[in-house]
Amino acid sequence: MATEVINNAPDNTTKEKELKEDAPVDNSQTKEEAAAAEKAEEKVAEEKKTEPAQPKPTVHKANFQQDVVYLYQFSRTPLLPSTSPYCLKVETWLRLAGIKYENVDHKAKFRSKKGQLPFIELNGEEIADSAFIIKQLSEKFDKDLDAALTPEQRVVTHAMISMIENHLSWVMLWWRAKYPDSVIKGYQVNLQNALNTRLPNAILNFCYKLTSGRKGMKKAKAHGIGVHSQEEIIEFGKNDLRVLSDLLSDKPFFFGDEPTLLDVVAFANLAQLHFIDKEVPHLLRDAMNDSFPNLVGLVSRIKERAYPDWDEICASEPAPVKKEAKETKEGTGQPEKQPLEEPEKEKDEKEELAEKEPEDKENEKEKEKEK
């Protein structure tokens, strides 16, 4: 008897379908996306690690010339190119080093990123502080006034400059804070022209005496020199002058026949004493002239070598203040004060009416009595 054989084995096609359905999906796209995401995260991490470059400070001289130094300092005075020893130090060094520069007459409006004067601009970059200015310019232009010095002479230079700028200069700063009126007279400072303002010099001088005196004395006391008496402070200054005089001796410059950085710094500070108007009393200036004539000779030699145009640049006064367009010349147009006269006329009319009112009342009363 034949029996029917039933094939219970699953069909191959159905198995393939099930296998295809159960097979994992191709993740080639997801892997690429994951790799891209990892790369993006790595870039973000690298950007966080690397600090962003600091933006360059905005320069005031936009149309600058290449390799020309633009010097920003205080305004000229009739007796001295600059009343700041640090400004005079930089300009003197530039001249002795033979570096092309331009003095920018900015009417004391600008300060460096450190809030100081002097500062320079070179090729679109700002350099502040006199010490860093000279250091970077020396490297840039390969100009070193101390190139011929021995190691021992360089040590002496560092010590003497530290004494001048951290001690002797504070003696002079104390005098300026103590006698601000003598500063204006001693250097013949015209604040109206120096600041390019229309305010009268009387007001400007008063403000200068008030602010400069107070701030200067606070700085002097914070430094420590301001707590001493005047006699003691002048004695400090004389001791510093004596040290410089002994080091200079009978030489033309401190280390021979050519000026070095020490000569520049000494000149920039001693000139602040030497060129004070003779009519203004100054004990330290008189001591230098009487007791240390070789220092006076040093000032004269540096002046002759670096500033053949000394009288010319000191005589050049800043440009006068330009009048505003609102103002009119004499005899043309209406003066600005003319409208102020109208209220005065109105007041006169009111006063006349006020005087007439009691008279009218009295006349009315007399008429009533007669009736």
C-alpha positions, 0 to 999 in steps of 0.5 A: 500500500502506497503511502503519501510522503509529506515533505515537512521541511521548510522551503528554502525561499522562506528560510532565506527571507527569514535569514535576511530579516534577522540579519543585522542591518549594514551599518557602514553609513553609521560608522562613517557618521561616528568617525566624522563625529569623533573627528569633530570632537577632536577638533573642538578639543584641540581648539580649546587646548590652543589659546586664541591669539591675542588681537594686536592693539589698534595703532593711532598711525594708520598710514604708517611707513615701514620701519619708521618709529612713531614716538608718542610723548609729552608736548615740547616746552621752550626749555626742554624737549620733554619734561619726562625723563623717560620720554627724553631717554627714548628720543635721545637713544633714537637719535644716538642710534640713528633710527628714523623716527617721527615725534607725534604731537598728540596733545597728550591725548593718548596713552599706551596699553599700560597707561604710560608715556612714552610709547612707540608704534612700529610697523602697526604694533605698539611697544610701551615702556622706555626699557622695552622700547629700547630693548626691542628696537635694539634687536630689530635694527641691530643697534646696541650702544653697549656693544663694546662694554665688558661684563663688569661695565654692564653690571655697573650700567645696570646698577647705576640705571637702577639708582637713577630711575628708582631713586634719583628720579623720585627725588625730582618727582617729590620736588614736582609734587611739592612745588607744582607752581615751580614746575610750570614756571621752571619749564615755562609750560603752556598748558593751553597749547600743550593740551589743545584746549580753549580753557584759560591757562589760569584754570588749567594751572590751578587744576594742574597744581591741585591734581598733580600735587596730590597724586605726586605726593601720594606716589612719593609717600607710597614709594617711601621717599615722601615721608622724609623731610626736605633736607633729607630728600635733598641729601639723598639727591646729592648722594646720587649725584656724587656717585655719578660724578665719581664714576664719570670722573674726567672722562667725556662719557662714563665708559670712554669716548662714546656714549652708552645707555648709561649716558643716555639715562643720566642725561635724560634725568640730569637735564630735568635739573639743569634746564630749569629756569634760573629764576626758579629756586631748586637746591639740587640743581644748584648743588649740581652746578656748584659741586658736580660740574663734570655732570653739567659737562656730560649734559652739554656733550649729549645735547650737542651730539644728539640735539643739534636742533635743540633750540628749534624743537624747543621753540616750536610751540604746538599749533594754536587752538582752532576756533569753532565755525560758530564764531564769527569775525568782527563786523560780520554776522550776529554775535553769539551773545546778542540773543542774551540781550532780549531777556534783559529788555523784557526785564526792563519792560516788566520793571516799568510796568511794576513802577506804573501800577502803584501810580495808577492805583494812587490816581484812582484813589484820588479820583474816588475821593474827589467824587 
